[in-house]
Amino acid sequence: MVNNLEQGFFGIGIQNGKTPENLGVLWRSAQNMGASFIFTIGNRYAKQACDTHKAVGAMPYFHYETFDYFFNNLPKGAMLVGVELNEKAVQLETFTHPRRCVYLLGAEDHGLSKIAIEKSHHLVKFKSELSLNVSVAGSIIMYDRQAKLSF
């Protein structure tokens, strides 16, 4: 039998999400891929419109007004994994997912804030010249996690 510490957990969220549709698609994927919780940072999004599977009611949802408040309330022992096209980021194909982590994505038009990039324990990126849709990027990250970690 595997204990909970060995199994780990993950949460996924968006900083300054641009559209409610992207949030809804990401949340639906998070529910399907086994996320422990979902979250948003900032107030750029409208009322959630596309959460057809009602993921917000099926798992904990957190909202943080600022990045600092989010960062100061990370779950104990969790690593922050920023998803960003950045020269310091590791390619997803070679990335080893932490057992306990929180994935943070930025909006397509602005990406992650400078402070989010600086405070991330890990940065990961895709082989792509342009940014991906945030819900697509999050879904790829979660699929890669599921494929690499056998719980």
KOLVEX-304803 format. One record per residue (C-alpha): residue in three letters; y, x negated, z. Coordinates in pm, whole numbers, padded with zeros to 5 digits, always signed. Layout:
N
AlaYXZ;...
END
This chain:
151
Met+00000+00000+00000;Val+00348-00128-00091;Asn+00622-00090+00171;Asn+00976+00026+00096;Leu+01126-00324+00128;Glu+00895-00450-00146;Gln+00971-00149-00364;Gly+01345-00187-00342;Phe+01605+00057-00472;Phe+01895+00076-00712;Gly+02206+00276-00773;Ile+02418+00294-01085;Gly+02775+00395-01152;Ile+03089+00367-01357;Gln+03429+00221-01276;Asn+03712+00427-01428;Gly+03483+00633-01651;Lys+03657+00771-01957;Thr+03474+01097-02033;Pro+03270+01351-01840;Glu+03010+01346-02119;Asn+02934+00977-02057;Leu+02898+01041-01686;Gly+02663+01331-01744;Val+02437+01137-01981;Leu+02426+00836-01748;Trp+02343+01057-01450;Arg+02065+01233-01640;Ser+01918+00894-01735;Ala+01954+00773-01375;Gln+01754+01070-01250;Asn+01482+01008-01512;Met+01467+00633-01449;Gly+01433+00651-01070;Ala+01782+00566-00946;Ser+01831+00614-00572;Phe+02195+00718-00610;Ile+02483+00745-00854;Phe+02855+00683-00808;Thr+03199+00663-00963;Ile+03500+00446-00882;Gly+03853+00560-00967;Asn+03997+00891-01080;Arg+03997+00868-01456;Tyr+03728+01126-01529;Ala+03743+01504-01543;Lys+03513+01759-01379;Gln+03152+01679-01465;Ala+03051+01884-01768;Cys+02725+01747-01907;Asp+02488+01705-01613;Thr+02233+01948-01759;His+01955+01833-01528;Lys+02180+01866-01221;Ala+02126+01504-01117;Val+02421+01527-00877;Gly+02223+01782-00674;Ala+01898+01586-00702;Met+02019+01250-00571;Pro+02310+01123-00362;Tyr+02640+01098-00547;Phe+02924+00887-00407;His+03284+00862-00521;Tyr+03508+00571-00426;Glu+03883+00576-00482;Thr+03905+00196-00516;Phe+03679-00095-00602;Asp+03745-00256-00263;Tyr+03629+00056-00079;Phe+03315+00066-00296;Phe+03243-00306-00246;Asn+03290-00285+00130;Asn+03037-00001+00143;Leu+02756-00148-00067;Pro+02416-00080+00089;Lys+02308-00361+00320;Gly+02117-00628+00131;Ala+02209-00492-00213;Met+02331-00720-00488;Leu+02612-00603-00715;Val+02519-00640-01083;Gly+02815-00605-01317;Val+02745-00516-01679;Glu+03009-00684-01892;Leu+03058-00884-02212;Asn+03165-01201-02035;Glu+03100-01572-02094;Lys+02951-01600-01742;Ala+02709-01310-01796;Val+02335-01366-01844;Gln+02160-01209-02141;Leu+01963-00901-02036;Glu+01646-01036-02197;Thr+01634-01324-01947;Phe+01780-01143-01645;Thr+01568-01097-01334;His+01664-00771-01166;Pro+01713-00790-00789;Arg+01481-00555-00598;Arg+01780-00402-00415;Cys+02088-00370-00629;Val+02376-00162-00754;Tyr+02461-00167-01125;Leu+02828-00126-01213;Leu+02949-00041-01561;Gly+03305-00014-01689;Ala+03456+00224-01943;Glu+03417+00122-02308;Asp+03787+00072-02362;His+03867-00140-02054;Gly+03538-00274-01919;Leu+03512-00381-01557;Ser+03820-00475-01360;Lys+03889-00843-01296;Ile+03807-00801-00925;Ala+03476-00630-01009;Ile+03379-00921-01234;Glu+03478-01176-00968;Lys+03290-01001-00687;Ser+02971-00921-00879;His+02673-01119-00751;His+02532-01114-01105;Leu+02679-01040-01447;Val+02457-00923-01731;Lys+02531-00856-02098;Phe+02363-00743-02418;Lys+02330-00924-02749;Ser+02620-00734-02900;Glu+02954-00828-03047;Leu+03114-00500-02943;Ser+03083-00297-02625;Leu+02821-00024-02613;Asn+02875+00333-02502;Val+02864+00323-02120;Ser+02583+00577-02089;Val+02377+00392-02351;Ala+02437+00057-02177;Gly+02337+00203-01840;Ser+02023+00358-01985;Ile+01921+00025-02140;Ile+01976-00155-01808;Met+01762+00098-01620;Tyr+01486+00089-01882;Asp+01482-00292-01868;Arg+01459-00279-01490;Gln+01170-00033-01506;Ala+00989-00243-01767;Lys+01026-00571-01575;Leu+00961-00452-01219;Ser+00630-00292-01140;Phe+00652-00090-00822;
END
